[in-house]
Amino acid sequence: MKPMTTSFLSAALVLLSVSIAHAQDDCAEYYKFNCERSTDARFHVNGQSRGASVKVGEETELNIIVYRGQDYRISICHDEKVLGGQLAIRLVEKIRVPRAEGGTVTTTEDVLDENGKPTGTTQEVRTTDRKQVYDEIEKVLWDNTANDMASEIEFSCTATKRIAVEVNAPGPAEEKKKRTEAGMDIGCVGILIEHMPTPDLGF
């Protein structure tokens, strides 16, 4: 009886692993079938578009690069039954800021005579050891909590930037605790990125 129980548990674990992998595969292309394309035919799907499994209450981010001279449309779609009706979404620019780091280093050296030979005494020598390091800071470019919880944004890029699309799912308002305890707190999110050359406007 004991070996049968072990075999049953092993089989159950294998099935669970397969189902999780299958769910992740389903989420990987979620944006292709669930996010609405722009009605402007000039927009093309950007290769940085992604889909992923997201857990309720945990922030997930997609790092992308946007290029100067391009218009972008970023739209987010998600499994509302699991993740709730609205997502908190931010576009954040990652900026590297240089900073001098270091301090004073004290060493002990021999005192030399006029012929360059040690005199038998020592002296403390202080030198400044400084190097340039970079801190990464975040600048919030857009926050949908201040924009009627919109799930899409269009913008023109005037400089090439590295930005992150941050997504946080609060979960459904009703029976949130029960669903979480039942393991129903992971759902699909799709981030559809579209781009086109910025149109020439004006004179």
C-alpha positions in Angstrom: 0.0 0.0 0.0 2.8 2.4 0.8 4.5 2.1 -2.7 1.1 2.8 -4.3 0.7 6.0 -2.3 4.2 7.1 -3.3 3.5 6.4 -6.9 0.2 8.3 -6.7 1.9 11.3 -5.1 4.6 11.3 -7.8 2.1 11.1 -10.5 0.1 14.0 -9.0 3.3 16.1 -8.8 4.1 15.4 -12.4 0.6 16.4 -13.5 0.7 19.6 -11.4 4.1 20.5 -13.0 2.7 19.9 -16.5 -0.4 22.0 -15.8 1.7 24.9 -14.4 4.0 24.7 -17.5 1.0 24.6 -19.8 -0.6 27.7 -18.0 2.7 29.6 -18.4 2.8 28.7 -22.1 -0.8 29.9 -22.5 0.2 33.2 -20.8 3.2 33.7 -23.0 1.1 34.6 -26.0 -1.8 36.1 -24.1 -1.3 39.6 -25.6 -1.7 38.2 -29.2 -5.3 37.0 -28.6 -6.6 39.2 -25.9 -5.2 42.8 -26.2 -7.0 45.0 -28.7 -4.9 46.3 -31.6 -4.9 50.0 -32.5 -7.4 51.1 -35.1 -4.6 53.1 -36.7 -3.2 50.8 -39.4 0.1 52.6 -39.2 0.9 51.0 -35.9 2.8 47.7 -36.1 3.2 45.1 -33.3 6.6 45.6 -31.6 8.7 42.5 -30.9 9.1 43.5 -27.2 5.4 42.6 -26.6 5.0 39.9 -23.9 2.6 37.8 -21.9 3.3 36.4 -18.5 1.8 34.7 -15.4 1.2 37.3 -12.7 0.4 36.7 -9.0 -2.2 38.8 -7.2 -0.5 41.5 -5.0 3.0 41.1 -6.5 4.4 43.7 -8.9 5.7 42.5 -12.2 7.7 44.5 -14.7 8.7 44.3 -18.3 11.8 46.2 -19.3 11.8 47.6 -22.8 13.6 50.2 -25.0 11.8 52.9 -26.8 13.5 54.7 -29.6 13.7 58.4 -30.6 11.5 59.3 -33.6 8.9 56.6 -32.9 5.3 56.8 -31.6 4.3 54.0 -29.2 1.0 52.5 -28.0 1.2 50.3 -25.0 -1.9 48.4 -23.9 -2.4 45.9 -21.2 -5.0 43.1 -21.0 -5.5 40.5 -18.3 -7.6 37.7 -16.8 -10.2 39.7 -14.9 -11.7 36.7 -13.1 -8.5 36.0 -11.3 -6.6 39.4 -11.2 -9.6 41.7 -10.7 -11.2 44.3 -12.9 -8.4 46.9 -13.0 -4.6 46.8 -12.9 -2.3 49.4 -11.4 0.1 50.3 -14.3 3.1 52.6 -14.4 5.7 53.5 -17.0 9.0 54.1 -15.3 12.3 55.4 -16.8 15.5 53.8 -15.5 18.1 56.5 -15.2 21.8 55.8 -14.3 23.2 58.7 -12.3 27.0 58.9 -11.7 28.3 59.3 -8.2 31.8 59.7 -6.8 32.5 57.0 -4.1 35.6 56.5 -1.9 37.4 58.1 0.9 40.8 58.7 2.5 43.3 55.8 2.7 46.1 56.0 5.3 49.3 54.0 4.7 52.6 53.8 6.6 55.7 54.3 4.6 59.4 54.4 5.4 61.1 57.8 5.7 64.0 58.0 3.2 67.2 60.0 3.5 68.6 62.2 0.8 70.2 59.2 -0.8 66.9 57.3 -1.0 67.7 54.9 1.8 65.4 54.1 4.8 66.2 56.1 7.9 64.5 53.6 10.2 61.5 55.8 10.9 58.1 55.7 9.3 55.4 58.2 8.5 51.7 58.1 7.8 50.7 59.0 4.2 47.1 59.8 3.4 45.7 59.5 -0.1 42.3 60.0 -1.6 40.8 56.9 -3.3 37.8 57.9 -5.4 36.0 56.1 -8.2 32.9 56.8 -10.2 29.9 54.5 -9.6 26.4 54.6 -11.0 23.1 54.6 -9.1 19.9 53.6 -10.9 17.0 55.8 -10.1 13.4 55.5 -11.3 11.4 58.4 -12.8 7.7 57.8 -13.2 6.6 58.8 -16.6 2.9 57.7 -16.4 0.7 56.3 -13.7 -2.7 55.0 -14.6 -4.0 55.5 -11.0 -3.8 59.2 -11.8 -5.4 58.7 -15.2 -8.8 57.0 -14.6 -7.1 53.6 -14.4 -6.6 53.6 -18.2 -5.2 50.3 -19.6 -3.5 51.9 -22.6 -1.3 54.9 -23.5 0.1 56.5 -26.7 3.1 58.7 -26.7 5.9 60.1 -29.0 9.4 59.3 -28.1 11.9 62.2 -28.4 14.9 60.4 -27.0 15.8 56.7 -26.8 15.1 55.5 -23.3 15.1 52.3 -21.2 11.8 52.0 -19.4 9.8 49.5 -17.4 6.2 48.7 -17.7 5.1 47.9 -14.1 1.9 46.0 -13.4 0.3 45.2 -10.1 -2.9 43.2 -9.8 -5.1 43.8 -6.7 -7.3 40.8 -7.3 -11.1 40.5 -7.4 -12.9 42.5 -4.7 -15.3 39.7 -3.8 -14.1 36.5 -2.2 -10.5 37.6 -2.6 -9.3 35.6 0.5 -11.2 32.5 -0.5 -9.8 32.5 -4.0 -6.2 33.1 -2.8 -6.5 30.2 -0.3 -7.7 28.0 -3.2 -4.6 28.8 -5.2 -6.6 30.9 -7.7 -4.3 33.9 -7.4 -2.2 33.6 -10.6 -3.6 34.8 -13.9 -2.4 35.9 -17.4 -1.3 39.5 -18.3 -0.5 40.6 -21.8 1.5 43.7 -22.7 0.9 44.7 -26.3 3.4 47.2 -27.6 2.9 48.9 -31.0 5.0 51.4 -32.8 5.3 53.6 -35.9 7.5 56.4 -37.1 6.4 59.7 -35.6 4.4 61.6 -38.3 5.7 64.9 -39.5 3.3 67.6 -38.3 3.1 71.3 -38.8 4.9 73.6 -41.3 
